[in-house]
Amino acid sequence: MSDLCNRCTQWAPQLLSVLRIMVAFLFMQHGGEKLFSFPAPFIFHVPAFSLIWFAGVLEVLGGFLILIGLFTRLVAFVLSGEMAFAYFMMHAPQGFWPVLNHGEAAVFYCFAFLYMAAAGGGAWSVDKLICGRKTAA
């Protein structure tokens, strides 16, 4: 049993990177639909510099930075806050339960990004490359 635990612990940094990449890839799609109507059109036209437009910018640019693992902790903290704000602005007024108010994605992203803010980008990130070079020099 301890061998299994050791093996799982050994792969944790790589799996954190896989989680980071997949969450960012999915998250960027929300911004893409707001800003570019891609991969699906948003429910209405988003005016430039509106609150939803800024959310789309954060989702695309922040999602890309999370995807490559650059400034992971800072960006993840900001995106976690964005998702908490989105939940309490858009979903919570419609009811208590996230599955009923359609806010479960916002809750998931909020806590996934909060975890990344604490854990960092993992083994396969630009942050790791930068930190690795600094310690090697």
C-alpha positions as CSV (number, residue, x, y, z in Angstrom):
1,M,0.0,0.0,0.0
2,S,2.8,2.4,0.8
3,D,4.3,1.7,-2.6
4,L,1.1,2.8,-4.2
5,C,1.1,6.0,-2.1
6,N,4.7,6.7,-3.0
7,R,4.0,6.2,-6.7
8,C,0.9,8.5,-6.6
9,T,2.9,11.2,-4.7
10,Q,5.7,10.9,-7.3
11,W,3.3,11.8,-10.1
12,A,1.4,14.6,-8.3
13,P,3.3,17.5,-9.9
14,Q,2.7,16.1,-13.4
15,L,-1.0,15.5,-12.7
16,L,-1.3,19.0,-11.3
17,S,-0.1,20.2,-14.6
18,V,-2.6,18.1,-16.5
19,L,-5.4,19.4,-14.3
20,R,-4.2,23.0,-14.8
21,I,-4.1,22.6,-18.6
22,M,-7.5,20.9,-18.9
23,V,-9.2,23.4,-16.6
24,A,-7.6,26.4,-18.5
25,F,-8.6,24.9,-21.9
26,L,-12.2,24.5,-20.8
27,F,-12.3,27.9,-19.0
28,M,-11.0,29.8,-22.1
29,Q,-14.0,28.5,-24.1
30,H,-16.3,30.6,-21.8
31,G,-14.3,33.8,-22.7
32,G,-14.2,32.8,-26.3
33,E,-17.9,32.6,-26.6
34,K,-18.3,36.0,-24.9
35,L,-15.7,37.8,-27.0
36,F,-15.6,35.9,-30.3
37,S,-18.8,33.8,-30.4
38,F,-16.5,30.8,-30.6
39,P,-16.8,27.9,-30.1
40,A,-20.5,28.8,-29.7
41,P,-22.3,32.1,-29.8
42,F,-23.0,33.8,-26.5
43,I,-26.7,34.4,-25.6
44,F,-26.5,38.1,-26.6
45,H,-24.0,40.5,-28.1
46,V,-21.5,41.6,-25.5
47,P,-20.8,45.3,-25.6
48,A,-17.1,46.3,-25.4
49,F,-15.9,47.4,-22.0
50,S,-19.0,46.0,-20.2
51,L,-18.7,43.8,-17.1
52,I,-19.3,40.7,-19.2
53,W,-16.7,41.8,-21.7
54,F,-14.1,42.2,-19.0
55,A,-15.0,38.8,-17.7
56,G,-14.4,37.4,-21.2
57,V,-11.0,39.1,-21.4
58,L,-10.0,37.6,-18.0
59,E,-11.2,34.2,-19.1
60,V,-9.3,34.2,-22.4
61,L,-6.1,35.9,-21.3
62,G,-6.1,34.5,-17.8
63,G,-7.0,31.1,-19.1
64,F,-4.1,31.2,-21.6
65,L,-1.6,32.2,-18.9
66,I,-2.9,29.3,-16.7
67,L,-2.8,27.0,-19.7
68,I,1.0,27.6,-20.2
69,G,1.6,28.0,-16.5
70,L,2.9,31.5,-16.5
71,F,2.3,33.6,-13.3
72,T,0.1,30.7,-12.3
73,R,-0.4,31.6,-8.6
74,L,-1.3,35.2,-9.2
75,V,-3.5,34.6,-12.2
76,A,-5.3,31.7,-10.6
77,F,-6.0,33.9,-7.5
78,V,-7.5,36.6,-9.7
79,L,-9.6,34.1,-11.7
80,S,-10.8,32.5,-8.5
81,G,-12.1,35.9,-7.4
82,E,-13.7,36.4,-10.7
83,M,-15.6,33.2,-10.4
84,A,-16.7,33.9,-6.9
85,F,-17.9,37.3,-8.1
86,A,-19.7,35.7,-11.1
87,Y,-21.4,33.2,-8.8
88,F,-22.7,35.7,-6.3
89,M,-23.7,38.2,-9.0
90,M,-25.4,35.9,-11.5
91,H,-26.2,32.6,-9.9
92,A,-26.8,32.9,-6.1
93,P,-29.7,35.3,-6.5
94,Q,-31.6,32.6,-8.4
95,G,-31.5,30.1,-5.5
96,F,-29.3,28.4,-2.9
97,W,-28.3,25.1,-4.7
98,P,-25.7,25.5,-7.5
99,V,-27.1,22.7,-9.5
100,L,-30.5,24.5,-9.6
101,N,-29.1,28.1,-10.2
102,H,-26.7,26.8,-12.9
103,G,-23.7,28.0,-10.9
104,E,-21.9,24.7,-10.4
105,A,-19.3,25.5,-13.1
106,A,-18.5,28.9,-11.5
107,V,-18.1,27.2,-8.1
108,F,-15.9,24.5,-9.6
109,Y,-13.7,27.0,-11.4
110,C,-13.5,29.2,-8.2
111,F,-12.1,26.3,-6.1
112,A,-10.0,24.8,-8.8
113,F,-8.2,28.2,-9.3
114,L,-8.0,28.7,-5.6
115,Y,-6.2,25.4,-5.3
116,M,-3.8,26.4,-8.2
117,A,-3.1,29.7,-6.4
118,A,-1.8,27.7,-3.5
119,A,-0.2,24.7,-5.4
120,G,1.3,26.5,-8.3
121,G,1.6,25.3,-11.9
122,G,3.1,21.9,-11.5
123,A,6.0,20.2,-13.2
124,W,5.1,21.2,-16.8
125,S,4.8,25.0,-16.5
126,V,6.6,28.0,-17.7
127,D,6.8,29.0,-14.0
128,K,8.8,25.8,-13.3
129,L,11.1,26.5,-16.2
130,I,11.8,30.0,-14.9
131,C,12.3,28.9,-11.3
132,G,14.5,26.0,-12.5
133,R,16.8,28.3,-14.4
134,K,17.1,30.7,-11.4
135,T,18.1,27.9,-9.0
136,A,20.5,26.4,-11.5
137,A,22.4,29.7,-12.1
